[in-house]
Structure formats: structure tokens, C-alpha cells
Amino acid sequence: MISISLRQFKRRNVLAAAMALFALSFLGATLAQAATVDEVKARGKIVVGIQGDNRPWGFVNSSGVQDGYDADIAKLFGKDLGVEVEFAPLAVANRIPALVSGKVDILFATMAMTEERAKSIQYSKPYAANTISLYGPKEKKIVAVADLAGLEIGVPRSSSQDKAVTDAVATTATVRRFDDDAAAIQAMLSGQVQAVGGNQFYMQRLDEAKADTYERKIDFLTTFNGVGTRLGEKDWNETVNKFLDKIMSDGEHAKVYEKWMGMKPPAFPESIPNIPFTVK
């Protein structure tokens, strides 16, 4: 009995050691994917983290191809680098982990610029703007935050609208979090929630799903989106900012913006408090 227990003990130790070695090898392989700009150019491909179901920012079209505003800007970036672009569609909450772990090289992923996120990633200069609002049924009177008392409001988890709605409603209403924009919208369509916090394109998506039923109720704030790179990686940050300066001066940025947003680009701020655009 004792010899059998010892064998089992040894076998378990060997198995545990093997699993630990595998985990370390996997972690090393993952971190090794965090490539520099020169390494990406050498391999001829950049892996771009993007949203996969958030029209018109980033979505997979009916042909199964990644499309949208961020996709078009990322393609211009790939062309500028002289490399192929491979898209990795990500859920809202997975964007920063995918970048930090090296699973993607860069984020063109509707990344609203917030102080909290700036602690984890490096932002570029802003290249898009987005108004965060509350949407609900036309029949329900909602003109102020006080009117939300007792309601359930849906938001995509870890999104800018999650923060905006949570900060605004405090204890007035219940915030329910879903995996992405599509799930939050579906929650209101199915009656799981009575309102949703969404970006400036939610109205279009709601009308497509159920015409003349919903309306924009309250505007919370206007945010600006930046390209996300890893903290301290000056080569990526400088390369992206130089690229943005180029397409904004030659008119390419305005073409893409008007194509997908239906409006001219706004005036972008030169700085945002506590959110650096450059690596020091």
C-alpha cells in the first residue's frame, strides 16, 4: 500500500511539473508574439484587434469579411507599413487583454479614450469621435436621469457606455451588462431591459430591428477613440501617430470618415487630461 501511494505521489509530481512546464512554455510563446514594428514588417503581416459586431465601427459583413470604419483605417495602416492585415475580432472586454498578451499587434477597436484604460495601454492621437446616449421606447417618458428610477438598463460590459451609464445613474437604476453591443440591443428588443446605453449608431440598428419604436433619450458624453498599442512601445506609438497625421493631411481619413459616419470628421483635441498621446 505504501509503495503504491509513493508511486502515485511521484506520478502526480511528474504530472504537475509537466503541466507547469507546459504553462510556462505557452506563456513564453504568447508573450513572444508581442512584435516590434520592424518585426511585423519583416514577417509581412500585422494582426489587428477589432470589434466583430459593432457596425459601422467594426463588423463581419455578409461575405464573411471584416468591414467597417476601423477596418478601412487599419487597411490603410497596413498599406503604409507595406504588410498584409489580418483581423482578430474581439469582444469588448477582451480587447486590452489581447493586446497586452501579444495576441494582437495593435487595436483599431473603437477604443474610447479613458484615464482608466490609459493605465493599461498607450493611446495614439484621436482619430474618431462617438456620442454615448441612452435609448429607449418612444412610449416611455425619459427626459432626465430621475426618470430611470427602477428601470434596468443594458450596456456592453467594459465599454465606454458601461462607464457612462454607471456613473450617471448611480443607484437610480440597475445596470445589466452583456457581452457586446448586439447582445445589449437584443436584450431591449426582447424586453429583458427597458433601455440601453449605446453609441451614436444604436438608433440606426434599433430602427432596422424594429422601425419607429425607439428613440434617443439622454446624451451622456462625447468620447474620442484612439489606436491602442502596448505601454512603453515607442516605435508603435510614433509609427501610428505619423500615419494618422499623414491620412488626415492628405484627405484619406476624411474619405473613410464620411463613408462610414455620414459626416465630416470633427475637430479633434490636441490633448486630453491624463491621457497621453505619445510615449515619453
N, C-alpha and C positions, 0 to 999 in steps of 0.2 A: 504493500500500500504506500509506504514511504517513497520507494523508488519510482512508482507511477506518479505520485504527486510532484516529485522533483522533476521528472521528465516534462510533466505538464507545465510546471513553473518555468523551466528553461525554454520550452516551446513558446510560451506566452511572451517571455522576454525577447526571444528572437523575433517573434511576430511584431511586437511593439517597436523594436529597434528598426525593423524593416519599414514599418509604416511611418516612423519618424523620418527616416532617410528619404522615403518617397515624398513626404510632405515638404521637406527642405529642398529636394530637387525640383519639385513642382513650383515652389515659391521662387526659387532661383531662376527657373525658366520664365516665369511670369514677369519678374522684375527685369529680366534681361531684354524683354520686349520694349522697354522704355527707350526708344531710339532717339538719337540726335537728328538734327536736320540733315547733316551730311550723310548719316547712315541711311536715312529714308531715301535720299537722292541716290545713294549707291545701290540700294535694293530695288529702286524704281517703283515703289508703291507706298502710299500713305494710307493709314487706317483711320477713318474719320468717324467719331462717335456722333450720332444724330438721333433725333426723335423719329420713330417709325409710324406714328399715328396721330399727328398733330398738324393737320392742314391749316394754312398753307406753309407752315414753317418747315416741317419735315414729315413725309408720309410715303408709303409704298403705293404706287399707282396701280391701275387695273392690269397693267402688263407685268406687274411684279418688280418694277424698277423703283429705286429710291428717287423721290422727286421733291420739289418744293423750293422755297427761298434759300434755306440753309444749304440744300444740296447744290443749287446753282452757284452759290458763293464758294462752296468747297471745291467744286469742279474748276472754277477759275483759279483757286489757290493751287490745286494740283497742277494745272496747266502752267502756272507761274513757276512752280518748282520743277516742272518737266517730269512729273511722275504720274502713274495711274492712281486713281482714287478708289479705295474700297470702303464701302459704308458699313457701319455696325449699328443697326437700330437699337436704341436703348430706352428703357423705361425711365421716367423722370428721376426716381430715387437712385438709379444705377449709373447715372452719368458721371458724377465725380469719382466714385469707386473705380469705374472702368478706366478713367484717365490716370488716376494716381497709381493704380496697379500695373499700368503699361499695356492693358488690353487694347487700348486705342492710343493713337499718337496725339490726337487733338480733338477738341469738341467744337463743332458747329451745331449746337444742340439747343437753341432757344434758351441760352443761359442768361437769365436776368441777373444783373449785376447787384449783388448784395454784400454787405460787410461780412456777414457770416461765411458766405461762400469764398470770399476773398482771403479767408484764413487758410483755405484748403487748396485753392487753385490760383493761377495767375490769369488775370483778365487782359485782353487786348483793349484797344480803344473801342468805344461802342460803334456798332455797325447796323443796329436796328432798334426800334422803339416799340413799346407794347403797353396798351392801357388795360389795367386789371379792373374788372367790374363785376357786379352781382347781376345775375339773370334769373328771371322767374316768370310764372304765368301772368298774362295780362290781367286776368280776373282778380289776382291777389294784389291788394294795395301795399306797396313797399316803396316809400319815398325817403325813409330815414332808418338808421340802424335800430332805433327803438321799435320799428315795425317788425323786426326779425325775432322778437321775443317768442320763445317756444318752438321755433322752426328748426328743421335740420337742413344744413347747407353742405352740399357736396363739393369737394375740391380734389385735384390730383395730389397725391401725397408728395411732400417735399418740394412742391412747386412754389413759384412766386405768389400765385393766388392763394395757396395754403397759408403762407405767412400773412398776406394782406388781409384775408378774411378773418383769420385767427386773431390778429391784432385789433381788427375793427370791432368784431362782435363781442370779444371778451367772454363774459358769462351770459350774454343775452341769448345766444342761440347755441345749438350743438353742431360742431363741425365734424362731418364724416369724411374720411379720407379714402380715396380709391387709387388704383394703380396708375391710371393715366387719364388724359383728357376724355377719351372715348368712354371710359367706364364712368366717369363723373357725369357726363352728359346723359348716358343711358340710365343712370340712377334717377335723374329727374324725369326723364321720359316715362319711366316705369313707376314713378310715384314713391320711390324709396326716400327721396329728399324733396323738399319744396322749393329749393333754389340752388344755384351753383355759382361758384366764383370762377370766372373764366377770363381768357384774353379777348382782344378786340375782334376775334373772328368766331367767337362762340355763337353770335347771333345768326351768322350765315349757316352754321352747322345745325342749329336748332330749327331754323326755317326749313332746311332741307329735310329734316326728320319729321317735323310737324308744323306745317305752314300756319302763320298768323296766330300762333298760340302763346309765344313767349316774347319778352321784351327786356331791354337793358334797364335795370332799376337804379343802381347806385354805382358811381365811379369811385374807386378807392385810390388809385395812384397810377402814374405813368412810369414804367421802368425802361431801362435801356439794356440791350443784350450785348455781350462781348464774346469773343472767341476764347475758349478755355485751354490753357496749357498748364504744365506742371510748375509748381513753385520753384523759383531759382533757375529755371532753364532759360537763360538769356537769349540763346540762339533762336529758340522757337518764338519767344515774345517779340524780338526785334524783327524777325522774318515776317511774322503775321502783321505787325503794325506797318511795316514798309509796304506790304501787299495791299492793306486797306487804304493807305494813303494814295497808292497808285490807282486803284479802281475808282476811288472817289474823285480823283482829279481827271481821269480820262473818260468818265461817264458810264463805265461798265456797271458800277454799283447802282446808279440811278435807274438804269435799264432793268436790272433784276428786281429792284425795289418796286418800281411801278408795275412790273409784270405780275408780281405776287401780292403786293399790298394794295394795289389800285390807287396809289397816291405817291406824291413826290417824297423823297427822304426828308425827315425833319432836320433841324439844326441840332447836331449832337454836342453835348457838353465837353468842354476842354478838360474838365476834371470832375470827379465825384468824391465827396468827403470819405476818407478812409478806404477808398478802393483805387489802388494804384493801377495805372495802365501800362507801366513799364517796370522791368526788373531793375532794382537799384544795385 
